[in-house]
């Protein structure tokens, strides 16, 4: 059984749960394969909210499937199939639409972040120190300004508590210089491709985070890819540096939480139904605009 924060109980004959993340539940279905289920749970500042966002799991899952297919010529990934497209596993339709069958990977415990615009934690570091990921930046950057070239800003991957931004040099100390350089190159290449793709669909991908692992010795993208949870999606037509941008991602939830004076530690406040509904709409708009397909 999988219990979603939306209080919907999904009955299935799945094997034992092997990992429960903030948003995704992972089940073993074979020696080398997993079923990754995207729930409707939503987290902010690494804390899971008490209530969920309707259809969020299906949107995250199907958007990741879309991007994995579109970027596999840049870097391999762990996707075997969208669960709706196979009869090899017997689970209900409402689980299938939010699930993908993937290959097991040895995860690299670093989040690889590509930033094309200054916002979020990068903006805060810049205000405090004039640097981003420990690198000196030009003076006078405003919120939302585009960088001359996209930058790579890694973070540690925390199982509990908050992820922590680190410098590239610190990443080299953790995983080595060669792997750091490879991950930086691939992360920025995927971002550049997706950024241009999205611009043609009137969305700016301001930043995004990726996770990688090794499958039979080969470096692969894993987890999710270019979703409203892992990325900032801005409305290109309304883009105007110097302020918070109109968005299609969970920044809407972060903004509401910030207005409540929440200290970013659990427990998080319950989201009002208006915030839940508008967040769901934003996620669906991002899916529709970027994929051009119908949510299943």
RAGI-V890266 format. One record per helix or strand. SS is the DSSP state (@ for helix, = for strand). FROM is the first residue (numbers start at 1). TO is the last residue. If there is no record, write none. Layout:
SS;FROM;TO, SS;FROM;TO
This chain:
=;2;3, =;9;10, =;12;12, =;17;20, =;24;28, =;33;38, =;43;44, =;47;48, @;56;71, =;77;77, =;79;82, @;83;85, =;91;91, @;93;96, =;99;103, =;106;107, =;110;117, @;120;129, =;131;132, =;135;136, =;146;152, =;155;156, =;164;165, @;168;175, @;177;199, =;203;215, =;218;222, =;231;235, @;236;238, =;247;247, @;251;259, @;273;291
